Amino acid sequence: MSVPRARMLDLMKAQCQVFATIYNPEGTRMGNKILRQRLKGPAVAAYYPRKTATIKDVKQGFGPVLTTWDEQEEDRLEYIEELKQRGKSAPKKKKGPPVQTRRRK
């Protein structure tokens, strides 16, 4: 003996009210499964270590008022100077507007 569809829908509606779920008789995709999941943002943020202040950050914050010594920056500048002496550095940037040349016909 089969139960009429209207009665089954009424039963499903009452079940959804009791258990606090979404009434969806057509079975359409609504994304509720995804929306019920816990947020992943805090877990991802906790995976990476907190950023600590560097000498570069202190220099940016205080400017020329505070004199600091950044050994890594000094090493980098020294390395670039060595490359320039050997002719292996990056080419110089052009200054001024680009020069337009005339085309021959």
C-alpha positions as CSV (number, residue, x, y, z in Angstrom):
1,M,0.0,0.0,0.0
2,S,1.6,3.3,-1.1
3,V,1.3,6.6,0.8
4,P,0.2,9.7,-1.1
5,R,2.9,12.2,-2.0
6,A,1.2,15.1,-0.2
7,R,1.2,13.2,3.0
8,M,4.9,12.3,2.6
9,L,5.7,16.0,2.0
10,D,3.8,17.0,5.1
11,L,5.7,14.4,7.1
12,M,9.0,15.7,5.7
13,K,8.0,19.3,6.5
14,A,7.3,18.4,10.1
15,Q,10.5,16.5,10.3
16,C,12.5,19.5,9.1
17,Q,10.8,21.7,11.7
18,V,11.6,19.3,14.6
19,F,15.3,18.7,13.6
20,A,15.9,22.3,12.4
21,T,16.9,21.4,8.8
22,I,16.0,22.9,5.5
23,Y,12.7,21.8,3.8
24,N,13.7,21.0,0.2
25,P,11.1,18.7,-1.4
26,E,12.5,19.0,-4.9
27,G,16.0,18.1,-3.9
28,T,17.6,21.2,-5.6
29,R,21.2,21.9,-4.8
30,M,21.4,24.8,-2.4
31,G,24.9,24.7,-0.9
32,N,23.8,24.1,2.6
33,K,26.4,21.3,3.1
34,I,29.2,23.8,2.4
35,L,27.6,26.6,4.5
36,R,27.3,24.3,7.5
37,Q,31.1,23.5,7.5
38,R,33.4,25.3,9.9
39,L,35.3,28.2,8.4
40,K,38.9,27.4,7.3
41,G,40.3,30.9,7.7
42,P,41.4,30.7,11.3
43,A,43.0,27.3,10.8
44,V,44.9,28.5,7.7
45,A,46.0,31.7,9.5
46,A,47.2,29.7,12.5
47,Y,49.4,27.5,10.2
48,Y,51.8,30.3,9.3
49,P,53.9,31.9,12.0
50,R,53.2,35.4,13.1
51,K,55.2,38.1,11.3
52,T,57.8,39.8,13.5
53,A,59.1,43.3,13.0
54,T,62.3,43.5,11.0
55,I,64.9,46.2,10.7
56,K,63.4,47.3,7.4
57,D,60.0,47.7,9.1
58,V,61.6,49.8,11.9
59,K,63.4,52.0,9.3
60,Q,60.1,52.6,7.4
61,G,58.3,53.5,10.6
62,F,60.9,55.9,12.1
63,G,62.6,57.1,8.9
64,P,65.9,59.0,9.1
65,V,65.4,59.8,12.8
66,L,66.6,56.4,13.9
67,T,69.9,55.0,12.6
68,T,70.1,51.2,12.4
69,W,72.5,48.7,11.0
70,D,71.0,46.1,8.6
71,E,73.7,43.5,7.9
72,Q,71.7,41.7,5.2
73,E,71.1,45.0,3.4
74,E,74.8,45.9,3.6
75,D,75.7,42.5,2.2
76,R,73.2,42.9,-0.6
77,L,74.6,46.3,-1.6
78,E,78.2,45.0,-1.4
79,Y,77.3,42.1,-3.7
80,I,75.6,44.5,-6.2
81,E,78.7,46.7,-6.2
82,E,80.9,43.7,-6.9
83,L,78.7,42.7,-9.8
84,K,78.9,46.3,-11.2
85,Q,82.7,46.2,-11.0
86,R,82.8,43.0,-13.1
87,G,80.2,44.4,-15.6
88,K,77.6,41.8,-14.6
89,S,75.0,44.0,-13.0
90,A,71.5,45.0,-14.3
91,P,71.4,47.6,-17.1
92,K,70.6,51.2,-16.2
93,K,67.1,52.4,-16.5
94,K,66.3,54.9,-19.2
95,K,65.4,58.4,-18.1
96,G,63.1,60.8,-19.9
97,P,60.5,60.2,-22.7
98,P,61.2,57.7,-25.3
99,V,62.9,58.9,-28.5
100,Q,60.7,58.5,-31.6
101,T,62.5,57.7,-34.8
102,R,61.1,58.5,-38.3
103,R,60.3,55.7,-40.6
104,R,61.6,55.6,-44.1
105,K,59.1,55.2,-46.9
